[in-house]
């Protein structure tokens, strides 16, 4: 697997989750870059983050804009 494959998989999975998150009863999104950091919890159409908006990673905001907009409502 090449770095390009890894990048395509990462961004492709975010696109698919952003497009289809409503079909799941619940979702947990974590950032595991440095440690295990919970980013978003979605349950029954309600989204929650333990983080302040400024602390939510840019990859989440840009990679999953529909899920992010539900989170900041």
Biopython code that builds the backbone (N, CA, C, O; Angstrom):
import numpy as np
from Bio.PDB.StructureBuilder import StructureBuilder

atoms = [
    (1, "UNK", "N", (0.844, -1.173, 0.000)),
    (1, "UNK", "CA", (0.000, 0.000, 0.000)),
    (1, "UNK", "C", (0.893, 1.241, 0.000)),
    (1, "UNK", "O", (1.845, 1.332, 0.776)),
    (2, "UNK", "N", (0.584, 2.169, -0.856)),
    (2, "UNK", "CA", (1.386, 3.390, -0.974)),
    (2, "UNK", "C", (0.777, 4.518, -0.132)),
    (2, "UNK", "O", (-0.380, 4.433, 0.281)),
    (3, "UNK", "N", (1.555, 5.565, 0.118)),
    (3, "UNK", "CA", (0.978, 6.727, 0.824)),
    (3, "UNK", "C", (-0.247, 7.301, 0.107)),
    (3, "UNK", "O", (-1.174, 7.781, 0.760)),
    (4, "UNK", "N", (-0.260, 7.257, -1.227)),
    (4, "UNK", "CA", (-1.415, 7.736, -1.984)),
    (4, "UNK", "C", (-2.641, 6.874, -1.685)),
    (4, "UNK", "O", (-3.746, 7.394, -1.528)),
    (5, "UNK", "N", (-2.446, 5.553, -1.607)),
    (5, "UNK", "CA", (-3.552, 4.656, -1.271)),
    (5, "UNK", "C", (-4.114, 4.969, 0.111)),
    (5, "UNK", "O", (-5.328, 4.987, 0.312)),
    (6, "UNK", "N", (-3.226, 5.213, 1.048)),
    (6, "UNK", "CA", (-3.650, 5.523, 2.413)),
    (6, "UNK", "C", (-4.436, 6.832, 2.437)),
    (6, "UNK", "O", (-5.487, 6.914, 3.074)),
    (7, "UNK", "N", (-3.939, 7.843, 1.754)),
    (7, "UNK", "CA", (-4.637, 9.125, 1.690)),
    (7, "UNK", "C", (-5.993, 9.007, 1.024)),
    (7, "UNK", "O", (-6.977, 9.568, 1.506)),
    (8, "UNK", "N", (-6.052, 8.272, -0.091)),
    (8, "UNK", "CA", (-7.325, 8.074, -0.785)),
    (8, "UNK", "C", (-8.320, 7.321, 0.094)),
    (8, "UNK", "O", (-9.509, 7.641, 0.096)),
    (9, "UNK", "N", (-7.854, 6.342, 0.826)),
    (9, "UNK", "CA", (-8.717, 5.580, 1.721)),
    (9, "UNK", "C", (-9.241, 6.476, 2.841)),
    (9, "UNK", "O", (-10.431, 6.449, 3.154)),
    (10, "UNK", "N", (-8.358, 7.264, 3.442)),
    (10, "UNK", "CA", (-8.736, 8.157, 4.534)),
    (10, "UNK", "C", (-9.806, 9.146, 4.085)),
    (10, "UNK", "O", (-10.864, 9.244, 4.707)),
    (11, "UNK", "N", (-9.531, 9.884, 3.000)),
    (11, "UNK", "CA", (-10.474, 10.901, 2.532)),
    (11, "UNK", "C", (-11.723, 10.276, 1.923)),
    (11, "UNK", "O", (-12.816, 10.825, 2.060)),
    (12, "UNK", "N", (-11.581, 9.156, 1.265)),
    (12, "UNK", "CA", (-12.752, 8.461, 0.718)),
    (12, "UNK", "C", (-13.687, 7.982, 1.810)),
    (12, "UNK", "O", (-14.907, 8.067, 1.666)),
    (13, "UNK", "N", (-13.126, 7.477, 2.902)),
    (13, "UNK", "CA", (-13.966, 7.036, 4.017)),
    (13, "UNK", "C", (-14.685, 8.214, 4.664)),
    (13, "UNK", "O", (-15.847, 8.086, 5.051)),
    (14, "UNK", "N", (-14.015, 9.359, 4.788)),
    (14, "UNK", "CA", (-14.679, 10.541, 5.339)),
    (14, "UNK", "C", (-15.819, 10.992, 4.431)),
    (14, "UNK", "O", (-16.890, 11.355, 4.917)),
    (15, "UNK", "N", (-15.599, 10.973, 3.132)),
    (15, "UNK", "CA", (-16.657, 11.365, 2.196)),
    (15, "UNK", "C", (-17.863, 10.447, 2.323)),
    (15, "UNK", "O", (-19.002, 10.914, 2.331)),
    (16, "UNK", "N", (-17.623, 9.157, 2.421)),
    (16, "UNK", "CA", (-18.724, 8.205, 2.526)),
    (16, "UNK", "C", (-19.461, 8.345, 3.866)),
    (16, "UNK", "O", (-20.688, 8.257, 3.909)),
    (17, "UNK", "N", (-18.728, 8.558, 4.938)),
    (17, "UNK", "CA", (-19.380, 8.759, 6.230)),
    (17, "UNK", "C", (-20.188, 10.045, 6.215)),
    (17, "UNK", "O", (-21.314, 10.066, 6.714)),
    (18, "UNK", "N", (-19.643, 11.115, 5.657)),
    (18, "UNK", "CA", (-20.349, 12.386, 5.571)),
    (18, "UNK", "C", (-21.642, 12.234, 4.772)),
    (18, "UNK", "O", (-22.657, 12.850, 5.098)),
    (19, "UNK", "N", (-21.601, 11.428, 3.750)),
    (19, "UNK", "CA", (-22.760, 11.227, 2.878)),
    (19, "UNK", "C", (-23.804, 10.310, 3.515)),
    (19, "UNK", "O", (-24.999, 10.483, 3.275)),
    (20, "UNK", "N", (-23.374, 9.342, 4.318)),
    (20, "UNK", "CA", (-24.274, 8.278, 4.778)),
    (20, "UNK", "C", (-24.469, 8.179, 6.285)),
    (20, "UNK", "O", (-25.042, 7.195, 6.753)),
    (21, "UNK", "N", (-24.017, 9.157, 7.060)),
    (21, "UNK", "CA", (-24.076, 9.005, 8.518)),
    (21, "UNK", "C", (-25.499, 8.855, 9.046)),
    (21, "UNK", "O", (-25.698, 8.288, 10.121)),
    (22, "UNK", "N", (-26.481, 9.346, 8.319)),
    (22, "UNK", "CA", (-27.869, 9.260, 8.790)),
    (22, "UNK", "C", (-28.400, 7.824, 8.815)),
    (22, "UNK", "O", (-29.407, 7.557, 9.471)),
    (23, "UNK", "N", (-27.757, 6.918, 8.130)),
    (23, "UNK", "CA", (-28.242, 5.532, 8.107)),
    (23, "UNK", "C", (-27.817, 4.731, 9.349)),
    (23, "UNK", "O", (-28.258, 3.597, 9.534)),
    (24, "UNK", "N", (-26.969, 5.314, 10.190)),
    (24, "UNK", "CA", (-26.488, 4.626, 11.387)),
    (24, "UNK", "C", (-27.243, 5.100, 12.623)),
    (24, "UNK", "O", (-27.636, 6.263, 12.708)),
    (25, "UNK", "N", (-27.442, 4.208, 13.570)),
    (25, "UNK", "CA", (-28.048, 4.579, 14.852)),
    (25, "UNK", "C", (-27.086, 5.417, 15.678)),
    (25, "UNK", "O", (-27.492, 6.362, 16.355)),
    (26, "UNK", "N", (-25.812, 5.064, 15.617)),
    (26, "UNK", "CA", (-24.821, 5.833, 16.365)),
    (26, "UNK", "C", (-23.462, 5.746, 15.666)),
    (26, "UNK", "O", (-23.158, 4.789, 14.953)),
    (27, "UNK", "N", (-22.665, 6.780, 15.902)),
    (27, "UNK", "CA", (-21.322, 6.880, 15.323)),
    (27, "UNK", "C", (-20.416, 7.503, 16.373)),
    (27, "UNK", "O", (-20.824, 8.412, 17.096)),
    (28, "UNK", "N", (-19.200, 7.018, 16.451)),
    (28, "UNK", "CA", (-18.146, 7.614, 17.272)),
    (28, "UNK", "C", (-16.977, 7.928, 16.353)),
    (28, "UNK", "O", (-16.515, 7.057, 15.616)),
    (29, "UNK", "N", (-16.498, 9.160, 16.392)),
    (29, "UNK", "CA", (-15.343, 9.563, 15.594)),
    (29, "UNK", "C", (-14.229, 9.968, 16.556)),
    (29, "UNK", "O", (-14.428, 10.792, 17.448)),
    (30, "UNK", "N", (-13.055, 9.372, 16.356)),
    (30, "UNK", "CA", (-11.894, 9.635, 17.207)),
    (30, "UNK", "C", (-10.732, 10.109, 16.357)),
    (30, "UNK", "O", (-10.605, 9.725, 15.194)),
    (31, "UNK", "N", (-9.886, 10.945, 16.940)),
    (31, "UNK", "CA", (-8.611, 11.324, 16.345)),
    (31, "UNK", "C", (-7.548, 10.502, 17.061)),
    (31, "UNK", "O", (-7.376, 10.621, 18.274)),
    (32, "UNK", "N", (-6.852, 9.688, 16.326)),
    (32, "UNK", "CA", (-5.815, 8.841, 16.921)),
    (32, "UNK", "C", (-4.418, 9.252, 16.471)),
    (32, "UNK", "O", (-3.490, 8.444, 16.503)),
    (33, "UNK", "N", (-4.268, 10.507, 16.053)),
    (33, "UNK", "CA", (-2.969, 10.990, 15.581)),
    (33, "UNK", "C", (-1.903, 10.906, 16.664)),
    (33, "UNK", "O", (-0.817, 10.374, 16.435)),
    (34, "UNK", "N", (-2.213, 11.430, 17.838)),
    (34, "UNK", "CA", (-1.248, 11.415, 18.939)),
    (34, "UNK", "C", (-1.708, 10.520, 20.078)),
    (34, "UNK", "O", (-0.916, 9.773, 20.652)),
    (35, "UNK", "N", (-2.974, 10.601, 20.394)),
    (35, "UNK", "CA", (-3.585, 9.766, 21.423)),
    (35, "UNK", "C", (-5.013, 9.501, 20.967)),
    (35, "UNK", "O", (-5.388, 9.898, 19.864)),
    (36, "UNK", "N", (-5.798, 8.854, 21.776)),
    (36, "UNK", "CA", (-7.185, 8.593, 21.404)),
    (36, "UNK", "C", (-8.034, 9.741, 21.933)),
    (36, "UNK", "O", (-8.306, 9.831, 23.130)),
    (37, "UNK", "N", (-8.447, 10.617, 21.020)),
    (37, "UNK", "CA", (-9.202, 11.810, 21.363)),
    (37, "UNK", "C", (-10.591, 11.725, 20.731)),
    (37, "UNK", "O", (-10.705, 11.705, 19.505)),
    (38, "UNK", "N", (-11.650, 11.674, 21.546)),
    (38, "UNK", "CA", (-13.000, 11.645, 20.968)),
    (38, "UNK", "C", (-13.318, 12.984, 20.307)),
    (38, "UNK", "O", (-13.103, 14.043, 20.897)),
    (39, "UNK", "N", (-13.826, 12.929, 19.090)),
    (39, "UNK", "CA", (-14.162, 14.127, 18.326)),
    (39, "UNK", "C", (-15.667, 14.331, 18.285)),
    (39, "UNK", "O", (-16.154, 15.434, 18.528)),
    (40, "UNK", "N", (-16.409, 13.264, 17.976)),
    (40, "UNK", "CA", (-17.844, 13.403, 17.772)),
    (40, "UNK", "C", (-18.559, 12.113, 18.155)),
    (40, "UNK", "O", (-18.085, 11.008, 17.891)),
    (41, "UNK", "N", (-19.706, 12.291, 18.782)),
    (41, "UNK", "CA", (-20.614, 11.180, 19.077)),
    (41, "UNK", "C", (-21.952, 11.537, 18.460)),
    (41, "UNK", "O", (-22.493, 12.613, 18.717)),
    (42, "UNK", "N", (-22.483, 10.645, 17.652)),
    (42, "UNK", "CA", (-23.782, 10.841, 17.027)),
    (42, "UNK", "C", (-24.687, 9.706, 17.462)),
    (42, "UNK", "O", (-24.332, 8.534, 17.330)),
    (43, "UNK", "N", (-25.845, 10.047, 17.977)),
    (43, "UNK", "CA", (-26.809, 9.036, 18.401)),
    (43, "UNK", "C", (-28.220, 9.556, 18.140)),
    (43, "UNK", "O", (-28.598, 10.631, 18.606)),
    (44, "UNK", "N", (-28.979, 8.783, 17.394)),
    (44, "UNK", "CA", (-30.382, 9.106, 17.092)),
    (44, "UNK", "C", (-30.535, 10.517, 16.522)),
    (44, "UNK", "O", (-31.454, 11.250, 16.888)),
    (45, "UNK", "N", (-29.634, 10.881, 15.631)),
    (45, "UNK", "CA", (-29.717, 12.172, 14.958)),
    (45, "UNK", "C", (-29.171, 13.360, 15.738)),
    (45, "UNK", "O", (-29.167, 14.480, 15.228)),
    (46, "UNK", "N", (-28.714, 13.137, 16.960)),
    (46, "UNK", "CA", (-28.149, 14.203, 17.784)),
    (46, "UNK", "C", (-26.630, 14.033, 17.847)),
    (46, "UNK", "O", (-26.132, 12.940, 18.118)),
    (47, "UNK", "N", (-25.908, 15.111, 17.596)),
    (47, "UNK", "CA", (-24.447, 15.064, 17.608)),
    (47, "UNK", "C", (-23.909, 15.822, 18.814)),
    (47, "UNK", "O", (-24.470, 16.837, 19.230)),
    (48, "UNK", "N", (-22.813, 15.311, 19.369)),
    (48, "UNK", "CA", (-22.171, 15.921, 20.531)),
    (48, "UNK", "C", (-20.657, 15.794, 20.382)),
    (48, "UNK", "O", (-20.156, 14.795, 19.866)),
    (49, "UNK", "N", (-19.943, 16.808, 20.836)),
    (49, "UNK", "CA", (-18.491, 16.735, 20.912)),
    (49, "UNK", "C", (-18.041, 17.227, 22.279)),
    (49, "UNK", "O", (-18.554, 18.235, 22.766)),
    (50, "UNK", "N", (-17.092, 16.538, 22.909)),
    (50, "UNK", "CA", (-16.549, 17.039, 24.172)),
    (50, "UNK", "C", (-15.592, 18.203, 23.964)),
    (50, "UNK", "O", (-15.135, 18.816, 24.929)),
    (51, "UNK", "N", (-15.286, 18.509, 22.702)),
    (51, "UNK", "CA", (-14.333, 19.564, 22.375)),
    (51, "UNK", "C", (-15.044, 20.882, 22.089)),
    (51, "UNK", "O", (-16.195, 20.902, 21.653)),
    (52, "UNK", "N", (-14.347, 21.966, 22.339)),
    (52, "UNK", "CA", (-14.814, 23.273, 21.891)),
    (52, "UNK", "C", (-14.646, 23.314, 20.370)),
    (52, "UNK", "O", (-13.798, 22.615, 19.815)),
    (53, "UNK", "N", (-15.453, 24.130, 19.706)),
    (53, "UNK", "CA", (-15.410, 24.211, 18.254)),
    (53, "UNK", "C", (-13.996, 24.493, 17.729)),
    (53, "UNK", "O", (-13.583, 23.912, 16.725)),
    (54, "UNK", "N", (-13.257, 25.376, 18.398)),
    (54, "UNK", "CA", (-11.902, 25.713, 17.931)),
    (54, "UNK", "C", (-10.940, 24.540, 18.038)),
    (54, "UNK", "O", (-9.900, 24.536, 17.380)),
    (55, "UNK", "N", (-11.269, 23.539, 18.861)),
    (55, "UNK", "CA", (-10.394, 22.382, 19.061)),
    (55, "UNK", "C", (-10.737, 21.200, 18.154)),
    (55, "UNK", "O", (-10.002, 20.213, 18.111)),
    (56, "UNK", "N", (-11.847, 21.301, 17.433)),
    (56, "UNK", "CA", (-12.211, 20.222, 16.505)),
    (56, "UNK", "C", (-11.254, 20.292, 15.320)),
    (56, "UNK", "O", (-11.079, 21.357, 14.729)),
    (57, "UNK", "N", (-10.636, 19.170, 14.970)),
    (57, "UNK", "CA", (-9.623, 19.181, 13.902)),
    (57, "UNK", "C", (-10.176, 19.643, 12.555)),
    (57, "UNK", "O", (-11.332, 19.387, 12.219)),
    (58, "UNK", "N", (-9.340, 20.317, 11.809)),
    (58, "UNK", "CA", (-9.706, 20.813, 10.488)),
    (58, "UNK", "C", (-10.089, 19.666, 9.552)),
    (58, "UNK", "O", (-10.980, 19.821, 8.717)),
    (59, "UNK", "N", (-9.417, 18.507, 9.687)),
    (59, "UNK", "CA", (-9.753, 17.383, 8.814)),
    (59, "UNK", "C", (-11.202, 16.949, 9.020)),
    (59, "UNK", "O", (-11.847, 16.499, 8.074)),
    (60, "UNK", "N", (-11.725, 17.076, 10.241)),
    (60, "UNK", "CA", (-13.121, 16.728, 10.498)),
    (60, "UNK", "C", (-14.044, 17.787, 9.892)),
    (60, "UNK", "O", (-15.019, 17.452, 9.220)),
    (61, "UNK", "N", (-13.738, 19.053, 10.130)),
    (61, "UNK", "CA", (-14.572, 20.149, 9.630)),
    (61, "UNK", "C", (-14.661, 20.143, 8.106)),
    (61, "UNK", "O", (-15.741, 20.309, 7.538)),
    (62, "UNK", "N", (-13.529, 19.953, 7.458)),
    (62, "UNK", "CA", (-13.497, 20.003, 5.992)),
    (62, "UNK", "C", (-13.871, 18.675, 5.345)),
    (62, "UNK", "O", (-14.467, 18.651, 4.268)),
    (63, "UNK", "N", (-13.523, 17.574, 5.999)),
    (63, "UNK", "CA", (-13.769, 16.256, 5.410)),
    (63, "UNK", "C", (-15.177, 15.740, 5.594)),
    (63, "UNK", "O", (-15.638, 14.895, 4.826)),
    (64, "UNK", "N", (-15.875, 16.249, 6.622)),
    (64, "UNK", "CA", (-17.246, 15.809, 6.883)),
    (64, "UNK", "C", (-18.125, 17.023, 7.203)),
    (64, "UNK", "O", (-18.626, 17.151, 8.320)),
    (65, "UNK", "N", (-18.310, 17.914, 6.220)),
    (65, "UNK", "CA", (-19.017, 19.165, 6.495)),
    (65, "UNK", "C", (-20.469, 18.998, 6.934)),
    (65, "UNK", "O", (-20.950, 19.787, 7.746)),
    (66, "UNK", "N", (-21.172, 18.004, 6.426)),
    (66, "UNK", "CA", (-22.562, 17.806, 6.847)),
    (66, "UNK", "C", (-22.635, 17.335, 8.291)),
    (66, "UNK", "O", (-23.464, 17.818, 9.062)),
    (67, "UNK", "N", (-21.793, 16.416, 8.653)),
    (67, "UNK", "CA", (-21.748, 15.942, 10.036)),
    (67, "UNK", "C", (-21.286, 17.064, 10.960)),
    (67, "UNK", "O", (-21.804, 17.214, 12.067)),
    (68, "UNK", "N", (-20.325, 17.841, 10.514)),
    (68, "UNK", "CA", (-19.842, 18.971, 11.304)),
    (68, "UNK", "C", (-20.951, 20.005, 11.518)),
    (68, "UNK", "O", (-21.103, 20.528, 12.622)),
    (69, "UNK", "N", (-21.721, 20.302, 10.476)),
    (69, "UNK", "CA", (-22.794, 21.293, 10.631)),
    (69, "UNK", "C", (-23.859, 20.801, 11.604)),
    (69, "UNK", "O", (-24.450, 21.605, 12.325)),
    (70, "UNK", "N", (-24.111, 19.509, 11.636)),
    (70, "UNK", "CA", (-25.038, 18.948, 12.637)),
    (70, "UNK", "C", (-24.457, 19.095, 14.028)),
    (70, "UNK", "O", (-25.189, 19.351, 14.984)),
    (71, "UNK", "N", (-23.174, 18.940, 14.149)),
    (71, "UNK", "CA", (-22.496, 19.028, 15.438)),
    (71, "UNK", "C", (-22.538, 20.443, 16.012)),
    (71, "UNK", "O", (-22.690, 20.606, 17.223)),
    (72, "UNK", "N", (-22.408, 21.462, 15.176)),
    (72, "UNK", "CA", (-22.328, 22.831, 15.710)),
    (72, "UNK", "C", (-23.683, 23.525, 15.829)),
    (72, "UNK", "O", (-23.734, 24.686, 16.233)),
    (73, "UNK", "N", (-24.758, 22.862, 15.496)),
    (73, "UNK", "CA", (-26.088, 23.459, 15.672)),
    (73, "UNK", "C", (-26.377, 23.745, 17.099)),
    (73, "UNK", "O", (-27.453, 24.248, 17.422)),
]
sb = StructureBuilder()
sb.init_structure("model")
sb.init_model(0)
sb.init_chain("A")
sb.init_seg("    ")
for serial, (resi, resn, name, xyz) in enumerate(atoms, 1):
    if name == "N":
        sb.init_residue(resn, " ", resi, " ")
    sb.init_atom(name, np.array(xyz, "f"), 0.0, 1.0, " ", f" {name:<3s}", serial, name[0])
structure = sb.get_structure()
